[in-house]
Amino acid sequence: MKVRIPFHHIRFLFSELQKPLGLNEEHDELIDFDVRFKRILHKHIAILGWWSVLNILGGILALLFFSGALYYFWMMGIVWGIINLAVAIAVFDHIFFSRFRHGDVLERMEAQWHVEKLMFLNIGIDSAYIFVGLFLREHSFVPDVFRPEMWLGFGWSVIVQGVFLLAQDIAVYRLHQKNYQKADPFFDSLMEP
């Protein structure tokens, strides 16, 4: 079996963070909306990808040197890194290989609303992660609990992941809203009879 290294994924991680979002550039309302929409998605994926890689690499190094709660914290970080990296790759492949067609204004608005709904869902899930992490952390303080350092490490790891993902998803949601607001007068003028 031949192993294929996904160079396009690696190249994306290095190139996408340095590109500007261009939220203040104006040339053509509809083209600008599409360009900004994709740039925001690309930044989101790149940041999630780097967060994942850092969790995996940091976790591997930490497992060699730490014990107790820190060991379990980084062990859970590796798991989160793998999950988040899989999500980032899946979204990357969906965006770049689905051959998105540019539709009419209504289809663009529907894509925007779809992304906003997904961001709301993510924000809710991220909040749930924080509460689950708090539960795991508090469980470590129960008398005679089996491996309290494991519960404590896992709890803090889930809290950190939840807080990072929540902050990222709120920021990306706000960027999408700002992009839509810039194009909203143009969309409204096209929708009027």
C-alpha positions in Angstrom: 0.0 0.0 0.0 1.4 3.4 -1.0 1.3 6.2 1.6 0.5 9.6 0.1 1.6 12.7 2.0 -1.0 15.4 1.7 1.3 18.3 0.7 -1.6 20.6 -0.1 -2.7 20.4 3.6 0.8 21.2 4.8 1.3 24.0 2.3 -2.1 25.5 3.4 -1.0 25.6 7.0 2.1 27.6 6.2 0.6 30.0 3.6 -2.9 30.8 4.9 -2.1 32.6 8.2 0.0 35.3 6.5 -2.7 36.3 4.0 -4.8 39.4 5.0 -8.5 39.1 5.3 -9.2 42.2 3.2 -12.4 43.1 5.0 -12.0 46.8 4.1 -11.2 46.3 0.4 -14.0 47.2 -2.0 -14.1 46.5 -5.8 -17.2 44.6 -6.6 -19.7 43.9 -3.8 -20.6 40.3 -4.8 -17.0 39.3 -5.7 -15.6 40.9 -2.6 -18.2 39.1 -0.5 -17.2 35.7 -2.0 -13.5 36.5 -1.6 -13.8 37.6 2.1 -16.1 34.7 2.8 -13.5 32.2 1.6 -10.6 34.0 3.3 -12.4 33.8 6.6 -13.1 30.1 6.2 -9.4 29.5 5.2 -8.1 31.4 8.3 -10.5 29.4 10.5 -9.2 26.1 9.1 -5.5 27.2 9.3 -5.8 28.3 12.9 -7.6 25.1 13.9 -5.0 23.1 12.0 -2.1 24.8 13.8 -3.8 24.4 17.2 -4.2 20.7 16.4 -0.5 20.2 15.4 0.7 22.1 18.5 -1.5 19.9 20.7 -0.2 16.7 19.2 3.5 17.7 19.2 3.3 19.3 22.6 1.5 16.3 23.9 4.0 13.8 22.6 6.9 15.8 24.2 5.0 16.2 27.4 4.2 12.5 27.8 7.9 11.8 27.8 8.7 14.2 30.7 5.6 14.7 32.8 3.6 12.6 35.2 0.4 13.0 37.3 -2.2 15.5 36.2 0.1 17.1 33.6 0.6 13.7 31.9 -3.2 13.2 31.6 -3.7 16.9 30.6 -1.4 16.4 27.6 -2.6 12.9 26.8 -6.1 14.4 26.4 -4.5 17.2 24.4 -3.2 14.7 21.9 -6.7 13.2 21.5 -8.1 16.7 21.0 -5.4 17.5 18.5 -6.2 14.4 16.4 -9.9 15.1 16.5 -9.5 18.8 15.6 -7.0 18.0 12.9 -9.4 15.5 11.3 -12.1 18.1 11.4 -9.8 20.7 9.8 -8.7 18.3 7.1 -12.4 17.4 6.3 -13.5 21.0 6.1 -10.4 21.9 4.0 -11.2 19.0 1.6 -14.8 20.0 1.5 -14.0 23.7 0.6 -11.3 23.0 -1.9 -12.5 19.9 -3.6 -16.3 20.2 -3.6 -16.0 22.6 -6.6 -18.3 25.2 -5.1 -20.4 26.8 -7.8 -21.2 30.5 -7.4 -25.0 30.8 -7.5 -27.2 33.7 -7.4 -27.6 36.2 -4.5 -30.1 34.0 -2.7 -27.7 31.0 -2.7 -24.9 33.2 -1.4 -27.2 34.4 1.4 -28.2 30.8 2.2 -24.5 29.8 2.4 -23.9 32.7 4.8 -26.8 31.7 7.0 -25.7 28.1 6.9 -22.2 29.0 8.2 -23.8 31.2 10.9 -25.9 28.4 12.1 -22.9 26.1 12.1 -21.0 28.6 14.1 -23.8 28.9 16.6 -23.9 25.1 16.9 -20.1 25.1 17.5 -20.4 27.8 20.1 -22.9 25.7 22.0 -20.8 22.6 21.7 -17.7 24.6 22.9 -19.6 25.8 25.9 -20.6 22.2 26.7 -17.0 21.2 26.5 -16.2 23.8 29.2 -18.9 22.5 31.5 -17.9 18.9 30.9 -14.3 19.9 31.7 -15.4 21.6 34.9 -17.4 18.4 35.9 -14.3 16.2 35.3 -12.1 18.6 37.3 -14.5 18.7 40.2 -14.9 14.9 40.1 -11.1 14.7 40.9 -11.9 16.1 44.3 -14.4 13.4 45.3 -13.0 11.4 48.2 -11.6 8.0 47.3 -12.0 8.6 43.6 -9.9 6.3 41.4 -6.9 8.2 39.9 -7.8 11.8 40.8 -4.8 13.1 38.9 -6.4 11.6 35.7 -9.7 13.3 36.3 -8.0 16.6 37.1 -5.7 16.5 34.0 -8.5 15.5 31.7 -10.8 18.1 33.1 -8.3 21.0 32.6 -7.5 19.7 29.1 -11.1 19.8 28.1 -11.6 23.2 29.7 -8.6 24.6 27.8 -9.8 23.1 24.5 -13.3 24.4 25.0 -12.2 27.9 25.8 -9.9 28.1 22.8 -12.5 26.7 20.4 -15.2 29.0 21.9 -13.0 32.1 21.4 -12.1 31.1 17.9 -15.7 30.3 16.9 -17.0 33.6 18.3 -14.3 35.5 16.5 -15.0 33.7 13.2 -18.8 34.2 13.6 -18.2 37.9 14.1 -16.0 38.1 11.0 -18.7 36.4 8.9 -21.3 38.8 10.3 -19.1 41.8 9.4 -18.6 40.4 5.9 -22.3 40.0 5.5 -23.1 43.5 6.8 -20.8 45.0 4.3 -22.6 43.3 1.4 -26.1 43.5 3.0 -27.1 46.8 1.2 -26.1 45.3 -2.1 -28.0 42.1 -1.4 -31.1 44.1 -0.4 -31.0 46.3 -3.5 -30.9 43.1 -5.7 -33.8 41.6 -3.8 -36.1 44.6 -4.2 -38.5 44.5 -7.2 
